[in-house]
Amino acid sequence: MKVTLYCKPTCCWTAGVKEVLQRYNIDYEEVNVSITENFLYMKAKTKQPYSPCLRIDDEWVVDVGGKELETYFNSRGIYTGMME
């Protein structure tokens, strides 16, 4: 699984997403959307301006927090269990 996280490094939602990725030992590349070029790329691909967003293989998971990401993983049988 290839994961790219498009985020603002100081965002509290980003912290939750990173916690989930680390909890499940998922390697990921981080792309800072505070940089205009990165933001415009994310916006063009997702059709919305909010972060964090993840590209998981060829699928975009947009504007999520940690619990939403866990729900995504659980609904696809990738990982099970939920944060408290």
mmCIF file of the N, C-alpha and C atoms, coordinates in Angstrom:
data_MODEL
# 
_entry.id   MODEL 
# 
loop_
_atom_site.group_PDB 
_atom_site.id 
_atom_site.type_symbol 
_atom_site.label_atom_id 
_atom_site.label_alt_id 
_atom_site.label_comp_id 
_atom_site.label_asym_id 
_atom_site.label_entity_id 
_atom_site.label_seq_id 
_atom_site.pdbx_PDB_ins_code 
_atom_site.Cartn_x 
_atom_site.Cartn_y 
_atom_site.Cartn_z 
_atom_site.occupancy 
_atom_site.B_iso_or_equiv 
_atom_site.pdbx_formal_charge 
_atom_site.auth_seq_id 
_atom_site.auth_comp_id 
_atom_site.auth_asym_id 
_atom_site.auth_atom_id 
_atom_site.pdbx_PDB_model_num 
ATOM 1   N N  . MET A 1 1  ? 0.852   -1.168 0.000  1.00 0.00 ? 1  MET A N  1 
ATOM 2   C CA . MET A 1 1  ? 0.000   0.000  0.000  1.00 0.00 ? 1  MET A CA 1 
ATOM 3   C C  . MET A 1 1  ? 0.900   1.232  0.000  1.00 0.00 ? 1  MET A C  1 
ATOM 4   N N  . LYS A 1 2  ? 0.648   2.138  -0.939 1.00 0.00 ? 2  LYS A N  1 
ATOM 5   C CA . LYS A 1 2  ? 1.401   3.391  -0.995 1.00 0.00 ? 2  LYS A CA 1 
ATOM 6   C C  . LYS A 1 2  ? 0.500   4.512  -0.489 1.00 0.00 ? 2  LYS A C  1 
ATOM 7   N N  . VAL A 1 3  ? 0.977   5.234  0.539  1.00 0.00 ? 3  VAL A N  1 
ATOM 8   C CA . VAL A 1 3  ? 0.185   6.287  1.163  1.00 0.00 ? 3  VAL A CA 1 
ATOM 9   C C  . VAL A 1 3  ? 0.942   7.604  1.090  1.00 0.00 ? 3  VAL A C  1 
ATOM 10  N N  . THR A 1 4  ? 0.241   8.628  0.607  1.00 0.00 ? 4  THR A N  1 
ATOM 11  C CA . THR A 1 4  ? 0.772   9.983  0.612  1.00 0.00 ? 4  THR A CA 1 
ATOM 12  C C  . THR A 1 4  ? -0.201  10.855 1.383  1.00 0.00 ? 4  THR A C  1 
ATOM 13  N N  . LEU A 1 5  ? 0.312   11.568 2.379  1.00 0.00 ? 5  LEU A N  1 
ATOM 14  C CA . LEU A 1 5  ? -0.487  12.432 3.235  1.00 0.00 ? 5  LEU A CA 1 
ATOM 15  C C  . LEU A 1 5  ? -0.265  13.881 2.820  1.00 0.00 ? 5  LEU A C  1 
ATOM 16  N N  . TYR A 1 6  ? -1.325  14.532 2.384  1.00 0.00 ? 6  TYR A N  1 
ATOM 17  C CA . TYR A 1 6  ? -1.293  15.947 2.013  1.00 0.00 ? 6  TYR A CA 1 
ATOM 18  C C  . TYR A 1 6  ? -1.859  16.710 3.205  1.00 0.00 ? 6  TYR A C  1 
ATOM 19  N N  . CYS A 1 7  ? -1.018  17.557 3.828  1.00 0.00 ? 7  CYS A N  1 
ATOM 20  C CA . CYS A 1 7  ? -1.429  18.151 5.091  1.00 0.00 ? 7  CYS A CA 1 
ATOM 21  C C  . CYS A 1 7  ? -0.691  19.448 5.390  1.00 0.00 ? 7  CYS A C  1 
ATOM 22  N N  . LYS A 1 8  ? -1.222  20.139 6.395  1.00 0.00 ? 8  LYS A N  1 
ATOM 23  C CA . LYS A 1 8  ? -0.519  21.258 7.021  1.00 0.00 ? 8  LYS A CA 1 
ATOM 24  C C  . LYS A 1 8  ? 0.122   20.681 8.281  1.00 0.00 ? 8  LYS A C  1 
ATOM 25  N N  . PRO A 1 9  ? 1.416   20.800 8.425  1.00 0.00 ? 9  PRO A N  1 
ATOM 26  C CA . PRO A 1 9  ? 2.118   20.138 9.534  1.00 0.00 ? 9  PRO A CA 1 
ATOM 27  C C  . PRO A 1 9  ? 1.603   20.483 10.927 1.00 0.00 ? 9  PRO A C  1 
ATOM 28  N N  . THR A 1 10 ? 1.050   21.668 11.131 1.00 0.00 ? 10 THR A N  1 
ATOM 29  C CA . THR A 1 10 ? 0.612   22.065 12.472 1.00 0.00 ? 10 THR A CA 1 
ATOM 30  C C  . THR A 1 10 ? -0.874  21.847 12.710 1.00 0.00 ? 10 THR A C  1 
ATOM 31  N N  . CYS A 1 11 ? -1.578  21.244 11.786 1.00 0.00 ? 11 CYS A N  1 
ATOM 32  C CA . CYS A 1 11 ? -3.025  21.027 11.886 1.00 0.00 ? 11 CYS A CA 1 
ATOM 33  C C  . CYS A 1 11 ? -3.344  19.921 12.890 1.00 0.00 ? 11 CYS A C  1 
ATOM 34  N N  . CYS A 1 12 ? -4.336  20.141 13.744 1.00 0.00 ? 12 CYS A N  1 
ATOM 35  C CA . CYS A 1 12 ? -4.700  19.124 14.735 1.00 0.00 ? 12 CYS A CA 1 
ATOM 36  C C  . CYS A 1 12 ? -5.307  17.887 14.069 1.00 0.00 ? 12 CYS A C  1 
ATOM 37  N N  . TRP A 1 13 ? -5.997  18.033 12.935 1.00 0.00 ? 13 TRP A N  1 
ATOM 38  C CA . TRP A 1 13 ? -6.539  16.877 12.218 1.00 0.00 ? 13 TRP A CA 1 
ATOM 39  C C  . TRP A 1 13 ? -5.395  16.034 11.654 1.00 0.00 ? 13 TRP A C  1 
ATOM 40  N N  . THR A 1 14 ? -4.357  16.711 11.211 1.00 0.00 ? 14 THR A N  1 
ATOM 41  C CA . THR A 1 14 ? -3.175  16.012 10.696 1.00 0.00 ? 14 THR A CA 1 
ATOM 42  C C  . THR A 1 14 ? -2.554  15.149 11.787 1.00 0.00 ? 14 THR A C  1 
ATOM 43  N N  . ALA A 1 15 ? -2.486  15.678 13.003 1.00 0.00 ? 15 ALA A N  1 
ATOM 44  C CA . ALA A 1 15 ? -1.911  14.922 14.118 1.00 0.00 ? 15 ALA A CA 1 
ATOM 45  C C  . ALA A 1 15 ? -2.673  13.615 14.330 1.00 0.00 ? 15 ALA A C  1 
ATOM 46  N N  . GLY A 1 16 ? -4.000  13.664 14.235 1.00 0.00 ? 16 GLY A N  1 
ATOM 47  C CA . GLY A 1 16 ? -4.808  12.457 14.405 1.00 0.00 ? 16 GLY A CA 1 
ATOM 48  C C  . GLY A 1 16 ? -4.576  11.442 13.300 1.00 0.00 ? 16 GLY A C  1 
ATOM 49  N N  . VAL A 1 17 ? -4.447  11.919 12.068 1.00 0.00 ? 17 VAL A N  1 
ATOM 50  C CA . VAL A 1 17 ? -4.191  11.035 10.930 1.00 0.00 ? 17 VAL A CA 1 
ATOM 51  C C  . VAL A 1 17 ? -2.817  10.378 11.085 1.00 0.00 ? 17 VAL A C  1 
ATOM 52  N N  . LYS A 1 18 ? -1.819  11.161 11.452 1.00 0.00 ? 18 LYS A N  1 
ATOM 53  C CA . LYS A 1 18 ? -0.473  10.611 11.647 1.00 0.00 ? 18 LYS A CA 1 
ATOM 54  C C  . LYS A 1 18 ? -0.463  9.563  12.763 1.00 0.00 ? 18 LYS A C  1 
ATOM 55  N N  . GLU A 1 19 ? -1.231  9.814  13.808 1.00 0.00 ? 19 GLU A N  1 
ATOM 56  C CA . GLU A 1 19 ? -1.303  8.858  14.921 1.00 0.00 ? 19 GLU A CA 1 
ATOM 57  C C  . GLU A 1 19 ? -1.841  7.516  14.432 1.00 0.00 ? 19 GLU A C  1 
ATOM 58  N N  . VAL A 1 20 ? -2.872  7.542  13.599 1.00 0.00 ? 20 VAL A N  1 
ATOM 59  C CA . VAL A 1 20 ? -3.435  6.299  13.060 1.00 0.00 ? 20 VAL A CA 1 
ATOM 60  C C  . VAL A 1 20 ? -2.416  5.600  12.167 1.00 0.00 ? 20 VAL A C  1 
ATOM 61  N N  . LEU A 1 21 ? -1.776  6.340  11.295 1.00 0.00 ? 21 LEU A N  1 
ATOM 62  C CA . LEU A 1 21 ? -0.780  5.744  10.401 1.00 0.00 ? 21 LEU A CA 1 
ATOM 63  C C  . LEU A 1 21 ? 0.356   5.110  11.201 1.00 0.00 ? 21 LEU A C  1 
ATOM 64  N N  . GLN A 1 22 ? 0.800   5.776  12.233 1.00 0.00 ? 22 GLN A N  1 
ATOM 65  C CA . GLN A 1 22 ? 1.877   5.246  13.063 1.00 0.00 ? 22 GLN A CA 1 
ATOM 66  C C  . GLN A 1 22 ? 1.403   4.050  13.892 1.00 0.00 ? 22 GLN A C  1 
ATOM 67  N N  . ARG A 1 23 ? 0.165   4.125  14.354 1.00 0.00 ? 23 ARG A N  1 
ATOM 68  C CA . ARG A 1 23 ? -0.385  3.030  15.162 1.00 0.00 ? 23 ARG A CA 1 
ATOM 69  C C  . ARG A 1 23 ? -0.390  1.714  14.387 1.00 0.00 ? 23 ARG A C  1 
ATOM 70  N N  . TYR A 1 24 ? -0.689  1.791  13.090 1.00 0.00 ? 24 TYR A N  1 
ATOM 71  C CA . TYR A 1 24 ? -0.736  0.608  12.254 1.00 0.00 ? 24 TYR A CA 1 
ATOM 72  C C  . TYR A 1 24 ? 0.561   0.390  11.472 1.00 0.00 ? 24 TYR A C  1 
ATOM 73  N N  . ASN A 1 25 ? 1.594   1.128  11.838 1.00 0.00 ? 25 ASN A N  1 
ATOM 74  C CA . ASN A 1 25 ? 2.906   0.991  11.187 1.00 0.00 ? 25 ASN A CA 1 
ATOM 75  C C  . ASN A 1 25 ? 2.827   1.133  9.672  1.00 0.00 ? 25 ASN A C  1 
ATOM 76  N N  . ILE A 1 26 ? 2.083   2.140  9.231  1.00 0.00 ? 26 ILE A N  1 
ATOM 77  C CA . ILE A 1 26 ? 1.925   2.399  7.807  1.00 0.00 ? 26 ILE A CA 1 
ATOM 78  C C  . ILE A 1 26 ? 2.932   3.469  7.398  1.00 0.00 ? 26 ILE A C  1 
ATOM 79  N N  . ASP A 1 27 ? 3.814   3.115  6.478  1.00 0.00 ? 27 ASP A N  1 
ATOM 80  C CA . ASP A 1 27 ? 4.761   4.087  5.946  1.00 0.00 ? 27 ASP A CA 1 
ATOM 81  C C  . ASP A 1 27 ? 4.005   5.046  5.040  1.00 0.00 ? 27 ASP A C  1 
ATOM 82  N N  . TYR A 1 28 ? 4.393   6.316  5.081  1.00 0.00 ? 28 TYR A N  1 
ATOM 83  C CA . TYR A 1 28 ? 3.725   7.309  4.247  1.00 0.00 ? 28 TYR A CA 1 
ATOM 84  C C  . TYR A 1 28 ? 4.701   8.427  3.894  1.00 0.00 ? 28 TYR A C  1 
ATOM 85  N N  . GLU A 1 29 ? 4.388   9.069  2.789  1.00 0.00 ? 29 GLU A N  1 
ATOM 86  C CA . GLU A 1 29 ? 5.109   10.269 2.384  1.00 0.00 ? 29 GLU A CA 1 
ATOM 87  C C  . GLU A 1 29 ? 4.246   11.454 2.770  1.00 0.00 ? 29 GLU A C  1 
ATOM 88  N N  . GLU A 1 30 ? 4.859   12.477 3.321  1.00 0.00 ? 30 GLU A N  1 
ATOM 89  C CA . GLU A 1 30 ? 4.124   13.671 3.732  1.00 0.00 ? 30 GLU A CA 1 
ATOM 90  C C  . GLU A 1 30 ? 4.383   14.811 2.745  1.00 0.00 ? 30 GLU A C  1 
ATOM 91  N N  . VAL A 1 31 ? 3.295   15.455 2.316  1.00 0.00 ? 31 VAL A N  1 
ATOM 92  C CA . VAL A 1 31 ? 3.388   16.588 1.406  1.00 0.00 ? 31 VAL A CA 1 
ATOM 93  C C  . VAL A 1 31 ? 2.752   17.794 2.099  1.00 0.00 ? 31 VAL A C  1 
ATOM 94  N N  . ASN A 1 32 ? 3.516   18.856 2.263  1.00 0.00 ? 32 ASN A N  1 
ATOM 95  C CA . ASN A 1 32 ? 3.072   20.052 2.962  1.00 0.00 ? 32 ASN A CA 1 
ATOM 96  C C  . ASN A 1 32 ? 2.228   20.920 2.026  1.00 0.00 ? 32 ASN A C  1 
ATOM 97  N N  . VAL A 1 33 ? 0.917   21.045 2.332  1.00 0.00 ? 33 VAL A N  1 
ATOM 98  C CA . VAL A 1 33 ? 0.041   21.855 1.485  1.00 0.00 ? 33 VAL A CA 1 
ATOM 99  C C  . VAL A 1 33 ? 0.063   23.334 1.857  1.00 0.00 ? 33 VAL A C  1 
ATOM 100 N N  . SER A 1 34 ? 0.920   23.716 2.792  1.00 0.00 ? 34 SER A N  1 
ATOM 101 C CA . SER A 1 34 ? 1.147   25.135 3.041  1.00 0.00 ? 34 SER A CA 1 
ATOM 102 C C  . SER A 1 34 ? 1.969   25.734 1.899  1.00 0.00 ? 34 SER A C  1 
ATOM 103 N N  . ILE A 1 35 ? 2.598   24.867 1.119  1.00 0.00 ? 35 ILE A N  1 
ATOM 104 C CA . ILE A 1 35 ? 3.338   25.284 -0.073 1.00 0.00 ? 35 ILE A CA 1 
ATOM 105 C C  . ILE A 1 35 ? 2.336   25.338 -1.225 1.00 0.00 ? 35 ILE A C  1 
ATOM 106 N N  . THR A 1 36 ? 2.218   26.484 -1.840 1.00 0.00 ? 36 THR A N  1 
ATOM 107 C CA . THR A 1 36 ? 1.183   26.742 -2.838 1.00 0.00 ? 36 THR A CA 1 
ATOM 108 C C  . THR A 1 36 ? 1.102   25.678 -3.924 1.00 0.00 ? 36 THR A C  1 
ATOM 109 N N  . GLU A 1 37 ? 2.211   25.281 -4.478 1.00 0.00 ? 37 GLU A N  1 
ATOM 110 C CA . GLU A 1 37 ? 2.223   24.280 -5.541 1.00 0.00 ? 37 GLU A CA 1 
ATOM 111 C C  . GLU A 1 37 ? 1.591   22.958 -5.077 1.00 0.00 ? 37 GLU A C  1 
ATOM 112 N N  . ASN A 1 38 ? 1.908   22.541 -3.864 1.00 0.00 ? 38 ASN A N  1 
ATOM 113 C CA . ASN A 1 38 ? 1.350   21.301 -3.316 1.00 0.00 ? 38 ASN A CA 1 
ATOM 114 C C  . ASN A 1 38 ? -0.148  21.436 -3.056 1.00 0.00 ? 38 ASN A C  1 
ATOM 115 N N  . PHE A 1 39 ? -0.558  22.595 -2.536 1.00 0.00 ? 39 PHE A N  1 
ATOM 116 C CA . PHE A 1 39 ? -1.972  22.845 -2.281 1.00 0.00 ? 39 PHE A CA 1 
ATOM 117 C C  . PHE A 1 39 ? -2.772  22.805 -3.584 1.00 0.00 ? 39 PHE A C  1 
ATOM 118 N N  . LEU A 1 40 ? -2.270  23.458 -4.609 1.00 0.00 ? 40 LEU A N  1 
ATOM 119 C CA . LEU A 1 40 ? -2.978  23.486 -5.887 1.00 0.00 ? 40 LEU A CA 1 
ATOM 120 C C  . LEU A 1 40 ? -3.093  22.091 -6.500 1.00 0.00 ? 40 LEU A C  1 
ATOM 121 N N  . TYR A 1 41 ? -2.063  21.266 -6.340 1.00 0.00 ? 41 TYR A N  1 
ATOM 122 C CA . TYR A 1 41 ? -2.113  19.888 -6.827 1.00 0.00 ? 41 TYR A CA 1 
ATOM 123 C C  . TYR A 1 41 ? -3.199  19.112 -6.089 1.00 0.00 ? 41 TYR A C  1 
ATOM 124 N N  . MET A 1 42 ? -3.184  19.190 -4.749 1.00 0.00 ? 42 MET A N  1 
ATOM 125 C CA . MET A 1 42 ? -4.186  18.493 -3.947 1.00 0.00 ? 42 MET A CA 1 
ATOM 126 C C  . MET A 1 42 ? -5.591  18.949 -4.321 1.00 0.00 ? 42 MET A C  1 
ATOM 127 N N  . LYS A 1 43 ? -5.781  20.243 -4.432 1.00 0.00 ? 43 LYS A N  1 
ATOM 128 C CA . LYS A 1 43 ? -7.099  20.803 -4.760 1.00 0.00 ? 43 LYS A CA 1 
ATOM 129 C C  . LYS A 1 43 ? -7.570  20.336 -6.135 1.00 0.00 ? 43 LYS A C  1 
ATOM 130 N N  . ALA A 1 44 ? -6.675  20.296 -7.104 1.00 0.00 ? 44 ALA A N  1 
ATOM 131 C CA . ALA A 1 44 ? -7.035  19.841 -8.452 1.00 0.00 ? 44 ALA A CA 1 
ATOM 132 C C  . ALA A 1 44 ? -7.438  18.365 -8.445 1.00 0.00 ? 44 ALA A C  1 
ATOM 133 N N  . LYS A 1 45 ? -6.757  17.548 -7.660 1.00 0.00 ? 45 LYS A N  1 
ATOM 134 C CA . LYS A 1 45 ? -7.041  16.114 -7.624 1.00 0.00 ? 45 LYS A CA 1 
ATOM 135 C C  . LYS A 1 45 ? -8.281  15.762 -6.811 1.00 0.00 ? 45 LYS A C  1 
ATOM 136 N N  . THR A 1 46 ? -8.521  16.501 -5.721 1.00 0.00 ? 46 THR A N  1 
ATOM 137 C CA . THR A 1 46 ? -9.627  16.164 -4.824 1.00 0.00 ? 46 THR A CA 1 
ATOM 138 C C  . THR A 1 46 ? -10.874 16.998 -5.077 1.00 0.00 ? 46 THR A C  1 
ATOM 139 N N  . LYS A 1 47 ? -10.745 18.070 -5.820 1.00 0.00 ? 47 LYS A N  1 
ATOM 140 C CA . LYS A 1 47 ? -11.859 18.984 -6.114 1.00 0.00 ? 47 LYS A CA 1 
ATOM 141 C C  . LYS A 1 47 ? -12.371 19.706 -4.870 1.00 0.00 ? 47 LYS A C  1 
ATOM 142 N N  . GLN A 1 48 ? -11.520 19.821 -3.862 1.00 0.00 ? 48 GLN A N  1 
ATOM 143 C CA . GLN A 1 48 ? -11.879 20.560 -2.644 1.00 0.00 ? 48 GLN A CA 1 
ATOM 144 C C  . GLN A 1 48 ? -10.601 21.066 -1.975 1.00 0.00 ? 48 GLN A C  1 
ATOM 145 N N  . PRO A 1 49 ? -10.706 22.123 -1.139 1.00 0.00 ? 49 PRO A N  1 
ATOM 146 C CA . PRO A 1 49 ? -9.504  22.764 -0.591 1.00 0.00 ? 49 PRO A CA 1 
ATOM 147 C C  . PRO A 1 49 ? -9.099  22.347 0.817  1.00 0.00 ? 49 PRO A C  1 
ATOM 148 N N  . TYR A 1 50 ? -9.750  21.348 1.386  1.00 0.00 ? 50 TYR A N  1 
ATOM 149 C CA . TYR A 1 50 ? -9.517  21.044 2.796  1.00 0.00 ? 50 TYR A CA 1 
ATOM 150 C C  . TYR A 1 50 ? -8.539  19.893 2.986  1.00 0.00 ? 50 TYR A C  1 
ATOM 151 N N  . SER A 1 51 ? -7.758  19.993 4.038  1.00 0.00 ? 51 SER A N  1 
ATOM 152 C CA . SER A 1 51 ? -6.800  18.951 4.374  1.00 0.00 ? 51 SER A CA 1 
ATOM 153 C C  . SER A 1 51 ? -6.999  18.580 5.837  1.00 0.00 ? 51 SER A C  1 
ATOM 154 N N  . PRO A 1 52 ? -6.487  17.415 6.225  1.00 0.00 ? 52 PRO A N  1 
ATOM 155 C CA . PRO A 1 52 ? -5.621  16.522 5.480  1.00 0.00 ? 52 PRO A CA 1 
ATOM 156 C C  . PRO A 1 52 ? -6.390  15.641 4.495  1.00 0.00 ? 52 PRO A C  1 
ATOM 157 N N  . CYS A 1 53 ? -5.690  15.267 3.451  1.00 0.00 ? 53 CYS A N  1 
ATOM 158 C CA . CYS A 1 53 ? -6.172  14.314 2.456  1.00 0.00 ? 53 CYS A CA 1 
ATOM 159 C C  . CYS A 1 53 ? -5.093  13.257 2.285  1.00 0.00 ? 53 CYS A C  1 
ATOM 160 N N  . LEU A 1 54 ? -5.526  12.068 1.948  1.00 0.00 ? 54 LEU A N  1 
ATOM 161 C CA . LEU A 1 54 ? -4.564  10.992 1.705  1.00 0.00 ? 54 LEU A CA 1 
ATOM 162 C C  . LEU A 1 54 ? -4.818  10.397 0.329  1.00 0.00 ? 54 LEU A C  1 
ATOM 163 N N  . ARG A 1 55 ? -3.738  10.046 -0.303 1.00 0.00 ? 55 ARG A N  1 
ATOM 164 C CA . ARG A 1 55 ? -3.832  9.227  -1.502 1.00 0.00 ? 55 ARG A CA 1 
ATOM 165 C C  . ARG A 1 55 ? -3.336  7.852  -1.089 1.00 0.00 ? 55 ARG A C  1 
ATOM 166 N N  . ILE A 1 56 ? -4.240  6.893  -1.127 1.00 0.00 ? 56 ILE A N  1 
ATOM 167 C CA . ILE A 1 56 ? -3.924  5.528  -0.751 1.00 0.00 ? 56 ILE A CA 1 
ATOM 168 C C  . ILE A 1 56 ? -3.996  4.713  -2.029 1.00 0.00 ? 56 ILE A C  1 
ATOM 169 N N  . ASP A 1 57 ? -2.826  4.305  -2.497 1.00 0.00 ? 57 ASP A N  1 
ATOM 170 C CA . ASP A 1 57 ? -2.689  3.716  -3.828 1.00 0.00 ? 57 ASP A CA 1 
ATOM 171 C C  . ASP A 1 57 ? -3.273  4.714  -4.835 1.00 0.00 ? 57 ASP A C  1 
ATOM 172 N N  . ASP A 1 58 ? -4.357  4.399  -5.504 1.00 0.00 ? 58 ASP A N  1 
ATOM 173 C CA . ASP A 1 58 ? -4.935  5.325  -6.484 1.00 0.00 ? 58 ASP A CA 1 
ATOM 174 C C  . ASP A 1 58 ? -6.236  5.953  -6.015 1.00 0.00 ? 58 ASP A C  1 
ATOM 175 N N  . GLU A 1 59 ? -6.564  5.812  -4.732 1.00 0.00 ? 59 GLU A N  1 
ATOM 176 C CA . GLU A 1 59 ? -7.808  6.356  -4.200 1.00 0.00 ? 59 GLU A CA 1 
ATOM 177 C C  . GLU A 1 59 ? -7.513  7.541  -3.280 1.00 0.00 ? 59 GLU A C  1 
ATOM 178 N N  . TRP A 1 60 ? -8.321  8.585  -3.376 1.00 0.00 ? 60 TRP A N  1 
ATOM 179 C CA . TRP A 1 60 ? -8.201  9.750  -2.503 1.00 0.00 ? 60 TRP A CA 1 
ATOM 180 C C  . TRP A 1 60 ? -9.180  9.635  -1.353 1.00 0.00 ? 60 TRP A C  1 
ATOM 181 N N  . VAL A 1 61 ? -8.697  9.897  -0.148 1.00 0.00 ? 61 VAL A N  1 
ATOM 182 C CA . VAL A 1 61 ? -9.522  9.983  1.051  1.00 0.00 ? 61 VAL A CA 1 
ATOM 183 C C  . VAL A 1 61 ? -9.384  11.433 1.504  1.00 0.00 ? 61 VAL A C  1 
ATOM 184 N N  . VAL A 1 62 ? -10.483 12.188 1.423  1.00 0.00 ? 62 VAL A N  1 
ATOM 185 C CA . VAL A 1 62 ? -10.377 13.639 1.553  1.00 0.00 ? 62 VAL A CA 1 
ATOM 186 C C  . VAL A 1 62 ? -10.929 14.176 2.867  1.00 0.00 ? 62 VAL A C  1 
ATOM 187 N N  . ASP A 1 63 ? -10.265 15.229 3.343  1.00 0.00 ? 63 ASP A N  1 
ATOM 188 C CA . ASP A 1 63 ? -10.699 16.011 4.495  1.00 0.00 ? 63 ASP A CA 1 
ATOM 189 C C  . ASP A 1 63 ? -11.073 15.110 5.669  1.00 0.00 ? 63 ASP A C  1 
ATOM 190 N N  . VAL A 1 64 ? -10.092 14.367 6.187  1.00 0.00 ? 64 VAL A N  1 
ATOM 191 C CA . VAL A 1 64 ? -10.358 13.389 7.246  1.00 0.00 ? 64 VAL A CA 1 
ATOM 192 C C  . VAL A 1 64 ? -9.554  13.680 8.505  1.00 0.00 ? 64 VAL A C  1 
ATOM 193 N N  . GLY A 1 65 ? -10.028 13.100 9.599  1.00 0.00 ? 65 GLY A N  1 
ATOM 194 C CA . GLY A 1 65 ? -9.293  13.069 10.852 1.00 0.00 ? 65 GLY A CA 1 
ATOM 195 C C  . GLY A 1 65 ? -8.930  11.633 11.159 1.00 0.00 ? 65 GLY A C  1 
ATOM 196 N N  . GLY A 1 66 ? -8.355  11.403 12.317 1.00 0.00 ? 66 GLY A N  1 
ATOM 197 C CA . GLY A 1 66 ? -7.891  10.074 12.686 1.00 0.00 ? 66 GLY A CA 1 
ATOM 198 C C  . GLY A 1 66 ? -8.992  9.028  12.746 1.00 0.00 ? 66 GLY A C  1 
ATOM 199 N N  . LYS A 1 67 ? -10.110 9.333  13.410 1.00 0.00 ? 67 LYS A N  1 
ATOM 200 C CA . LYS A 1 67 ? -11.190 8.352  13.529 1.00 0.00 ? 67 LYS A CA 1 
ATOM 201 C C  . LYS A 1 67 ? -11.806 8.046  12.171 1.00 0.00 ? 67 LYS A C  1 
ATOM 202 N N  . GLU A 1 68 ? -11.920 9.042  11.318 1.00 0.00 ? 68 GLU A N  1 
ATOM 203 C CA . GLU A 1 68 ? -12.457 8.804  9.973  1.00 0.00 ? 68 GLU A CA 1 
ATOM 204 C C  . GLU A 1 68 ? -11.527 7.915  9.160  1.00 0.00 ? 68 GLU A C  1 
ATOM 205 N N  . LEU A 1 69 ? -10.242 8.105  9.334  1.00 0.00 ? 69 LEU A N  1 
ATOM 206 C CA . LEU A 1 69 ? -9.291  7.253  8.633  1.00 0.00 ? 69 LEU A CA 1 
ATOM 207 C C  . LEU A 1 69 ? -9.393  5.819  9.134  1.00 0.00 ? 69 LEU A C  1 
ATOM 208 N N  . GLU A 1 70 ? -9.524  5.640  10.438 1.00 0.00 ? 70 GLU A N  1 
ATOM 209 C CA . GLU A 1 70 ? -9.700  4.284  10.967 1.00 0.00 ? 70 GLU A CA 1 
ATOM 210 C C  . GLU A 1 70 ? -10.984 3.655  10.431 1.00 0.00 ? 70 GLU A C  1 
ATOM 211 N N  . THR A 1 71 ? -12.043 4.433  10.338 1.00 0.00 ? 71 THR A N  1 
ATOM 212 C CA . THR A 1 71 ? -13.295 3.922  9.772  1.00 0.00 ? 71 THR A CA 1 
ATOM 213 C C  . THR A 1 71 ? -13.080 3.481  8.335  1.00 0.00 ? 71 THR A C  1 
ATOM 214 N N  . TYR A 1 72 ? -12.329 4.267  7.569  1.00 0.00 ? 72 TYR A N  1 
ATOM 215 C CA . TYR A 1 72 ? -11.999 3.904  6.188  1.00 0.00 ? 72 TYR A CA 1 
ATOM 216 C C  . TYR A 1 72 ? -11.268 2.562  6.157  1.00 0.00 ? 72 TYR A C  1 
ATOM 217 N N  . PHE A 1 73 ? -10.236 2.416  6.976  1.00 0.00 ? 73 PHE A N  1 
ATOM 218 C CA . PHE A 1 73 ? -9.466  1.167  7.010  1.00 0.00 ? 73 PHE A CA 1 
ATOM 219 C C  . PHE A 1 73 ? -10.354 -0.009 7.429  1.00 0.00 ? 73 PHE A C  1 
ATOM 220 N N  . ASN A 1 74 ? -11.168 0.185  8.473  1.00 0.00 ? 74 ASN A N  1 
ATOM 221 C CA . ASN A 1 74 ? -12.039 -0.887 8.966  1.00 0.00 ? 74 ASN A CA 1 
ATOM 222 C C  . ASN A 1 74 ? -13.071 -1.294 7.922  1.00 0.00 ? 74 ASN A C  1 
ATOM 223 N N  . SER A 1 75 ? -13.648 -0.327 7.218  1.00 0.00 ? 75 SER A N  1 
ATOM 224 C CA . SER A 1 75 ? -14.693 -0.636 6.239  1.00 0.00 ? 75 SER A CA 1 
ATOM 225 C C  . SER A 1 75 ? -14.151 -1.428 5.051  1.00 0.00 ? 75 SER A C  1 
ATOM 226 N N  . ARG A 1 76 ? -12.856 -1.358 4.836  1.00 0.00 ? 76 ARG A N  1 
ATOM 227 C CA . ARG A 1 76 ? -12.237 -2.097 3.742  1.00 0.00 ? 76 ARG A CA 1 
ATOM 228 C C  . ARG A 1 76 ? -11.501 -3.345 4.222  1.00 0.00 ? 76 ARG A C  1 
ATOM 229 N N  . GLY A 1 77 ? -11.583 -3.617 5.525  1.00 0.00 ? 77 GLY A N  1 
ATOM 230 C CA . GLY A 1 77 ? -10.954 -4.806 6.068  1.00 0.00 ? 77 GLY A CA 1 
ATOM 231 C C  . GLY A 1 77 ? -9.435  -4.735 6.091  1.00 0.00 ? 77 GLY A C  1 
ATOM 232 N N  . ILE A 1 78 ? -8.894  -3.516 5.980  1.00 0.00 ? 78 ILE A N  1 
ATOM 233 C CA . ILE A 1 78 ? -7.438  -3.360 5.956  1.00 0.00 ? 78 ILE A CA 1 
ATOM 234 C C  . ILE A 1 78 ? -6.870  -3.539 7.367  1.00 0.00 ? 78 ILE A C  1 
ATOM 235 N N  . TYR A 1 79 ? -7.471  -2.844 8.314  1.00 0.00 ? 79 TYR A N  1 
ATOM 236 C CA . TYR A 1 79 ? -7.077  -2.936 9.715  1.00 0.00 ? 79 TYR A CA 1 
ATOM 237 C C  . TYR A 1 79 ? -8.355  -2.911 10.525 1.00 0.00 ? 79 TYR A C  1 
ATOM 238 N N  . THR A 1 80 ? -8.323  -3.490 11.711 1.00 0.00 ? 80 THR A N  1 
ATOM 239 C CA . THR A 1 80 ? -9.499  -3.452 12.563 1.00 0.00 ? 80 THR A CA 1 
ATOM 240 C C  . THR A 1 80 ? -9.149  -2.887 13.915 1.00 0.00 ? 80 THR A C  1 
ATOM 241 N N  . GLY A 1 81 ? -10.148 -2.357 14.566 1.00 0.00 ? 81 GLY A N  1 
ATOM 242 C CA . GLY A 1 81 ? -9.964  -1.719 15.861 1.00 0.00 ? 81 GLY A CA 1 
ATOM 243 C C  . GLY A 1 81 ? -10.155 -0.235 15.714 1.00 0.00 ? 81 GLY A C  1 
ATOM 244 N N  . MET A 1 82 ? -10.503 0.405  16.794 1.00 0.00 ? 82 MET A N  1 
ATOM 245 C CA . MET A 1 82 ? -10.743 1.845  16.750 1.00 0.00 ? 82 MET A CA 1 
ATOM 246 C C  . MET A 1 82 ? -10.005 2.527  17.893 1.00 0.00 ? 82 MET A C  1 
ATOM 247 N N  . MET A 1 83 ? -9.646  3.778  17.648 1.00 0.00 ? 83 MET A N  1 
ATOM 248 C CA . MET A 1 83 ? -9.039  4.592  18.685 1.00 0.00 ? 83 MET A CA 1 
ATOM 249 C C  . MET A 1 83 ? -10.117 4.936  19.713 1.00 0.00 ? 83 MET A C  1 
ATOM 250 N N  . GLU A 1 84 ? -9.691  5.213  20.896 1.00 0.00 ? 84 GLU A N  1 
ATOM 251 C CA . GLU A 1 84 ? -10.644 5.632  21.932 1.00 0.00 ? 84 GLU A CA 1 
ATOM 252 C C  . GLU A 1 84 ? -10.737 7.125  21.947 1.00 0.00 ? 84 GLU A C  1 
# 
